[in-house]
Amino acid sequence: MESFLIWGLAGGVLRGLVGYVKHRASYKDVRFDWGYFLSTVGISGIAGFAAAVSLRQLGVTAVEFSALTPAVMFVTGYAGGDVLENLAKIILKKP
């Protein structure tokens, strides 16, 4: 089970990295901020971890899969980070 959680965390971390790179590419003269970077990646990793745990505990299986694989958990972790980012945008009313 630990490997599933690690893959969920890894998917969330990747989502955080993608979000950070997207943020830096969208705005000119953005300086590197370690606090922002680590919080973005960390929170996305935790969201991915939580999404993987939830999926695993519910016993949900994907449409062509009889069992949850590390790849499915990685995608779940990535999507968990994406959901968290979009919720934050809605709450903070950012475009």
Chimera marker file (.cmm) of the C-alpha trace (Angstrom):
<marker_set name="trace">
<marker id="1" x="0.000" y="0.000" z="0.000" r="1" g="1" b="0" radius="0.5"/>
<marker id="2" x="2.894" y="2.361" z="0.678" r="1" g="1" b="0" radius="0.5"/>
<marker id="3" x="3.915" y="2.328" z="-2.984" r="1" g="1" b="0" radius="0.5"/>
<marker id="4" x="0.433" y="3.505" z="-3.978" r="1" g="1" b="0" radius="0.5"/>
<marker id="5" x="0.677" y="6.391" z="-1.549" r="1" g="1" b="0" radius="0.5"/>
<marker id="6" x="4.128" y="7.320" z="-2.818" r="1" g="1" b="0" radius="0.5"/>
<marker id="7" x="2.835" y="7.354" z="-6.404" r="1" g="1" b="0" radius="0.5"/>
<marker id="8" x="-0.096" y="9.551" z="-5.376" r="1" g="1" b="0" radius="0.5"/>
<marker id="9" x="2.324" y="11.920" z="-3.647" r="1" g="1" b="0" radius="0.5"/>
<marker id="10" x="4.578" y="11.925" z="-6.741" r="1" g="1" b="0" radius="0.5"/>
<marker id="11" x="1.629" y="12.809" z="-8.981" r="1" g="1" b="0" radius="0.5"/>
<marker id="12" x="0.713" y="15.685" z="-6.694" r="1" g="1" b="0" radius="0.5"/>
<marker id="13" x="4.299" y="16.919" z="-6.611" r="1" g="1" b="0" radius="0.5"/>
<marker id="14" x="4.432" y="16.850" z="-10.427" r="1" g="1" b="0" radius="0.5"/>
<marker id="15" x="1.210" y="18.881" z="-10.536" r="1" g="1" b="0" radius="0.5"/>
<marker id="16" x="2.729" y="21.399" z="-8.154" r="1" g="1" b="0" radius="0.5"/>
<marker id="17" x="5.840" y="21.697" z="-10.310" r="1" g="1" b="0" radius="0.5"/>
<marker id="18" x="3.757" y="22.162" z="-13.459" r="1" g="1" b="0" radius="0.5"/>
<marker id="19" x="1.685" y="24.846" z="-11.728" r="1" g="1" b="0" radius="0.5"/>
<marker id="20" x="4.780" y="26.672" z="-10.560" r="1" g="1" b="0" radius="0.5"/>
<marker id="21" x="6.409" y="26.591" z="-14.002" r="1" g="1" b="0" radius="0.5"/>
<marker id="22" x="3.149" y="27.808" z="-15.531" r="1" g="1" b="0" radius="0.5"/>
<marker id="23" x="3.023" y="30.679" z="-13.030" r="1" g="1" b="0" radius="0.5"/>
<marker id="24" x="6.598" y="31.714" z="-13.789" r="1" g="1" b="0" radius="0.5"/>
<marker id="25" x="5.997" y="31.552" z="-17.532" r="1" g="1" b="0" radius="0.5"/>
<marker id="26" x="2.788" y="33.615" z="-17.327" r="1" g="1" b="0" radius="0.5"/>
<marker id="27" x="4.277" y="36.675" z="-15.648" r="1" g="1" b="0" radius="0.5"/>
<marker id="28" x="7.353" y="38.682" z="-16.564" r="1" g="1" b="0" radius="0.5"/>
<marker id="29" x="10.008" y="39.456" z="-13.984" r="1" g="1" b="0" radius="0.5"/>
<marker id="30" x="8.876" y="36.839" z="-11.478" r="1" g="1" b="0" radius="0.5"/>
<marker id="31" x="11.639" y="36.146" z="-9.019" r="1" g="1" b="0" radius="0.5"/>
<marker id="32" x="12.180" y="32.678" z="-7.628" r="1" g="1" b="0" radius="0.5"/>
<marker id="33" x="10.491" y="32.426" z="-4.237" r="1" g="1" b="0" radius="0.5"/>
<marker id="34" x="11.469" y="29.323" z="-2.261" r="1" g="1" b="0" radius="0.5"/>
<marker id="35" x="8.510" y="29.690" z="0.102" r="1" g="1" b="0" radius="0.5"/>
<marker id="36" x="5.981" y="29.837" z="-2.722" r="1" g="1" b="0" radius="0.5"/>
<marker id="37" x="7.679" y="27.022" z="-4.596" r="1" g="1" b="0" radius="0.5"/>
<marker id="38" x="7.853" y="24.660" z="-1.607" r="1" g="1" b="0" radius="0.5"/>
<marker id="39" x="4.324" y="25.442" z="-0.444" r="1" g="1" b="0" radius="0.5"/>
<marker id="40" x="2.871" y="24.887" z="-3.927" r="1" g="1" b="0" radius="0.5"/>
<marker id="41" x="4.702" y="21.608" z="-4.442" r="1" g="1" b="0" radius="0.5"/>
<marker id="42" x="4.084" y="20.442" z="-0.873" r="1" g="1" b="0" radius="0.5"/>
<marker id="43" x="0.369" y="21.201" z="-0.842" r="1" g="1" b="0" radius="0.5"/>
<marker id="44" x="-0.105" y="19.539" z="-4.231" r="1" g="1" b="0" radius="0.5"/>
<marker id="45" x="1.825" y="16.505" z="-2.998" r="1" g="1" b="0" radius="0.5"/>
<marker id="46" x="-0.394" y="16.269" z="0.071" r="1" g="1" b="0" radius="0.5"/>
<marker id="47" x="-3.509" y="16.622" z="-2.110" r="1" g="1" b="0" radius="0.5"/>
<marker id="48" x="-2.248" y="13.841" z="-4.387" r="1" g="1" b="0" radius="0.5"/>
<marker id="49" x="-1.481" y="11.690" z="-1.380" r="1" g="1" b="0" radius="0.5"/>
<marker id="50" x="-4.980" y="12.301" z="0.033" r="1" g="1" b="0" radius="0.5"/>
<marker id="51" x="-6.608" y="11.536" z="-3.329" r="1" g="1" b="0" radius="0.5"/>
<marker id="52" x="-4.692" y="8.249" z="-3.577" r="1" g="1" b="0" radius="0.5"/>
<marker id="53" x="-5.609" y="7.295" z="0.005" r="1" g="1" b="0" radius="0.5"/>
<marker id="54" x="-9.277" y="8.113" z="-0.631" r="1" g="1" b="0" radius="0.5"/>
<marker id="55" x="-9.414" y="6.116" z="-3.825" r="1" g="1" b="0" radius="0.5"/>
<marker id="56" x="-7.642" y="3.178" z="-2.198" r="1" g="1" b="0" radius="0.5"/>
<marker id="57" x="-9.861" y="3.198" z="0.911" r="1" g="1" b="0" radius="0.5"/>
<marker id="58" x="-13.056" y="3.399" z="-1.139" r="1" g="1" b="0" radius="0.5"/>
<marker id="59" x="-11.969" y="0.395" z="-3.186" r="1" g="1" b="0" radius="0.5"/>
<marker id="60" x="-12.729" y="2.202" z="-6.429" r="1" g="1" b="0" radius="0.5"/>
<marker id="61" x="-11.410" y="0.558" z="-9.572" r="1" g="1" b="0" radius="0.5"/>
<marker id="62" x="-10.973" y="2.285" z="-12.892" r="1" g="1" b="0" radius="0.5"/>
<marker id="63" x="-12.921" y="1.231" z="-15.953" r="1" g="1" b="0" radius="0.5"/>
<marker id="64" x="-10.545" y="-1.222" z="-17.578" r="1" g="1" b="0" radius="0.5"/>
<marker id="65" x="-8.575" y="-2.044" z="-14.446" r="1" g="1" b="0" radius="0.5"/>
<marker id="66" x="-9.357" y="-4.831" z="-12.041" r="1" g="1" b="0" radius="0.5"/>
<marker id="67" x="-6.993" y="-3.293" z="-9.480" r="1" g="1" b="0" radius="0.5"/>
<marker id="68" x="-5.432" y="0.076" z="-8.880" r="1" g="1" b="0" radius="0.5"/>
<marker id="69" x="-1.940" y="0.247" z="-10.317" r="1" g="1" b="0" radius="0.5"/>
<marker id="70" x="0.851" y="2.701" z="-9.460" r="1" g="1" b="0" radius="0.5"/>
<marker id="71" x="0.185" y="4.491" z="-12.775" r="1" g="1" b="0" radius="0.5"/>
<marker id="72" x="-3.473" y="5.038" z="-11.854" r="1" g="1" b="0" radius="0.5"/>
<marker id="73" x="-2.400" y="6.347" z="-8.448" r="1" g="1" b="0" radius="0.5"/>
<marker id="74" x="0.090" y="8.717" z="-10.109" r="1" g="1" b="0" radius="0.5"/>
<marker id="75" x="-2.674" y="10.150" z="-12.308" r="1" g="1" b="0" radius="0.5"/>
<marker id="76" x="-4.982" y="10.329" z="-9.286" r="1" g="1" b="0" radius="0.5"/>
<marker id="77" x="-2.338" y="12.299" z="-7.408" r="1" g="1" b="0" radius="0.5"/>
<marker id="78" x="-1.896" y="14.663" z="-10.332" r="1" g="1" b="0" radius="0.5"/>
<marker id="79" x="-5.648" y="15.199" z="-10.584" r="1" g="1" b="0" radius="0.5"/>
<marker id="80" x="-5.902" y="15.747" z="-6.817" r="1" g="1" b="0" radius="0.5"/>
<marker id="81" x="-3.450" y="18.625" z="-7.094" r="1" g="1" b="0" radius="0.5"/>
<marker id="82" x="-5.390" y="20.038" z="-10.030" r="1" g="1" b="0" radius="0.5"/>
<marker id="83" x="-8.659" y="19.923" z="-8.091" r="1" g="1" b="0" radius="0.5"/>
<marker id="84" x="-7.041" y="21.733" z="-5.174" r="1" g="1" b="0" radius="0.5"/>
<marker id="85" x="-5.658" y="24.457" z="-7.458" r="1" g="1" b="0" radius="0.5"/>
<marker id="86" x="-9.039" y="25.046" z="-9.076" r="1" g="1" b="0" radius="0.5"/>
<marker id="87" x="-10.808" y="25.187" z="-5.707" r="1" g="1" b="0" radius="0.5"/>
<marker id="88" x="-8.321" y="27.800" z="-4.533" r="1" g="1" b="0" radius="0.5"/>
<marker id="89" x="-8.990" y="29.870" z="-7.655" r="1" g="1" b="0" radius="0.5"/>
<marker id="90" x="-12.725" y="29.697" z="-7.022" r="1" g="1" b="0" radius="0.5"/>
<marker id="91" x="-12.404" y="30.628" z="-3.342" r="1" g="1" b="0" radius="0.5"/>
<marker id="92" x="-9.918" y="33.442" z="-4.000" r="1" g="1" b="0" radius="0.5"/>
<marker id="93" x="-11.887" y="34.543" z="-7.097" r="1" g="1" b="0" radius="0.5"/>
<marker id="94" x="-8.823" y="34.522" z="-9.327" r="1" g="1" b="0" radius="0.5"/>
<marker id="95" x="-9.104" y="34.030" z="-13.098" r="1" g="1" b="0" radius="0.5"/>
<link id1="1" id2="2" r="1" g="1" b="0" radius="0.2"/>
<link id1="2" id2="3" r="1" g="1" b="0" radius="0.2"/>
<link id1="3" id2="4" r="1" g="1" b="0" radius="0.2"/>
<link id1="4" id2="5" r="1" g="1" b="0" radius="0.2"/>
<link id1="5" id2="6" r="1" g="1" b="0" radius="0.2"/>
<link id1="6" id2="7" r="1" g="1" b="0" radius="0.2"/>
<link id1="7" id2="8" r="1" g="1" b="0" radius="0.2"/>
<link id1="8" id2="9" r="1" g="1" b="0" radius="0.2"/>
<link id1="9" id2="10" r="1" g="1" b="0" radius="0.2"/>
<link id1="10" id2="11" r="1" g="1" b="0" radius="0.2"/>
<link id1="11" id2="12" r="1" g="1" b="0" radius="0.2"/>
<link id1="12" id2="13" r="1" g="1" b="0" radius="0.2"/>
<link id1="13" id2="14" r="1" g="1" b="0" radius="0.2"/>
<link id1="14" id2="15" r="1" g="1" b="0" radius="0.2"/>
<link id1="15" id2="16" r="1" g="1" b="0" radius="0.2"/>
<link id1="16" id2="17" r="1" g="1" b="0" radius="0.2"/>
<link id1="17" id2="18" r="1" g="1" b="0" radius="0.2"/>
<link id1="18" id2="19" r="1" g="1" b="0" radius="0.2"/>
<link id1="19" id2="20" r="1" g="1" b="0" radius="0.2"/>
<link id1="20" id2="21" r="1" g="1" b="0" radius="0.2"/>
<link id1="21" id2="22" r="1" g="1" b="0" radius="0.2"/>
<link id1="22" id2="23" r="1" g="1" b="0" radius="0.2"/>
<link id1="23" id2="24" r="1" g="1" b="0" radius="0.2"/>
<link id1="24" id2="25" r="1" g="1" b="0" radius="0.2"/>
<link id1="25" id2="26" r="1" g="1" b="0" radius="0.2"/>
<link id1="26" id2="27" r="1" g="1" b="0" radius="0.2"/>
<link id1="27" id2="28" r="1" g="1" b="0" radius="0.2"/>
<link id1="28" id2="29" r="1" g="1" b="0" radius="0.2"/>
<link id1="29" id2="30" r="1" g="1" b="0" radius="0.2"/>
<link id1="30" id2="31" r="1" g="1" b="0" radius="0.2"/>
<link id1="31" id2="32" r="1" g="1" b="0" radius="0.2"/>
<link id1="32" id2="33" r="1" g="1" b="0" radius="0.2"/>
<link id1="33" id2="34" r="1" g="1" b="0" radius="0.2"/>
<link id1="34" id2="35" r="1" g="1" b="0" radius="0.2"/>
<link id1="35" id2="36" r="1" g="1" b="0" radius="0.2"/>
<link id1="36" id2="37" r="1" g="1" b="0" radius="0.2"/>
<link id1="37" id2="38" r="1" g="1" b="0" radius="0.2"/>
<link id1="38" id2="39" r="1" g="1" b="0" radius="0.2"/>
<link id1="39" id2="40" r="1" g="1" b="0" radius="0.2"/>
<link id1="40" id2="41" r="1" g="1" b="0" radius="0.2"/>
<link id1="41" id2="42" r="1" g="1" b="0" radius="0.2"/>
<link id1="42" id2="43" r="1" g="1" b="0" radius="0.2"/>
<link id1="43" id2="44" r="1" g="1" b="0" radius="0.2"/>
<link id1="44" id2="45" r="1" g="1" b="0" radius="0.2"/>
<link id1="45" id2="46" r="1" g="1" b="0" radius="0.2"/>
<link id1="46" id2="47" r="1" g="1" b="0" radius="0.2"/>
<link id1="47" id2="48" r="1" g="1" b="0" radius="0.2"/>
<link id1="48" id2="49" r="1" g="1" b="0" radius="0.2"/>
<link id1="49" id2="50" r="1" g="1" b="0" radius="0.2"/>
<link id1="50" id2="51" r="1" g="1" b="0" radius="0.2"/>
<link id1="51" id2="52" r="1" g="1" b="0" radius="0.2"/>
<link id1="52" id2="53" r="1" g="1" b="0" radius="0.2"/>
<link id1="53" id2="54" r="1" g="1" b="0" radius="0.2"/>
<link id1="54" id2="55" r="1" g="1" b="0" radius="0.2"/>
<link id1="55" id2="56" r="1" g="1" b="0" radius="0.2"/>
<link id1="56" id2="57" r="1" g="1" b="0" radius="0.2"/>
<link id1="57" id2="58" r="1" g="1" b="0" radius="0.2"/>
<link id1="58" id2="59" r="1" g="1" b="0" radius="0.2"/>
<link id1="59" id2="60" r="1" g="1" b="0" radius="0.2"/>
<link id1="60" id2="61" r="1" g="1" b="0" radius="0.2"/>
<link id1="61" id2="62" r="1" g="1" b="0" radius="0.2"/>
<link id1="62" id2="63" r="1" g="1" b="0" radius="0.2"/>
<link id1="63" id2="64" r="1" g="1" b="0" radius="0.2"/>
<link id1="64" id2="65" r="1" g="1" b="0" radius="0.2"/>
<link id1="65" id2="66" r="1" g="1" b="0" radius="0.2"/>
<link id1="66" id2="67" r="1" g="1" b="0" radius="0.2"/>
<link id1="67" id2="68" r="1" g="1" b="0" radius="0.2"/>
<link id1="68" id2="69" r="1" g="1" b="0" radius="0.2"/>
<link id1="69" id2="70" r="1" g="1" b="0" radius="0.2"/>
<link id1="70" id2="71" r="1" g="1" b="0" radius="0.2"/>
<link id1="71" id2="72" r="1" g="1" b="0" radius="0.2"/>
<link id1="72" id2="73" r="1" g="1" b="0" radius="0.2"/>
<link id1="73" id2="74" r="1" g="1" b="0" radius="0.2"/>
<link id1="74" id2="75" r="1" g="1" b="0" radius="0.2"/>
<link id1="75" id2="76" r="1" g="1" b="0" radius="0.2"/>
<link id1="76" id2="77" r="1" g="1" b="0" radius="0.2"/>
<link id1="77" id2="78" r="1" g="1" b="0" radius="0.2"/>
<link id1="78" id2="79" r="1" g="1" b="0" radius="0.2"/>
<link id1="79" id2="80" r="1" g="1" b="0" radius="0.2"/>
<link id1="80" id2="81" r="1" g="1" b="0" radius="0.2"/>
<link id1="81" id2="82" r="1" g="1" b="0" radius="0.2"/>
<link id1="82" id2="83" r="1" g="1" b="0" radius="0.2"/>
<link id1="83" id2="84" r="1" g="1" b="0" radius="0.2"/>
<link id1="84" id2="85" r="1" g="1" b="0" radius="0.2"/>
<link id1="85" id2="86" r="1" g="1" b="0" radius="0.2"/>
<link id1="86" id2="87" r="1" g="1" b="0" radius="0.2"/>
<link id1="87" id2="88" r="1" g="1" b="0" radius="0.2"/>
<link id1="88" id2="89" r="1" g="1" b="0" radius="0.2"/>
<link id1="89" id2="90" r="1" g="1" b="0" radius="0.2"/>
<link id1="90" id2="91" r="1" g="1" b="0" radius="0.2"/>
<link id1="91" id2="92" r="1" g="1" b="0" radius="0.2"/>
<link id1="92" id2="93" r="1" g="1" b="0" radius="0.2"/>
<link id1="93" id2="94" r="1" g="1" b="0" radius="0.2"/>
<link id1="94" id2="95" r="1" g="1" b="0" radius="0.2"/>
</marker_set>
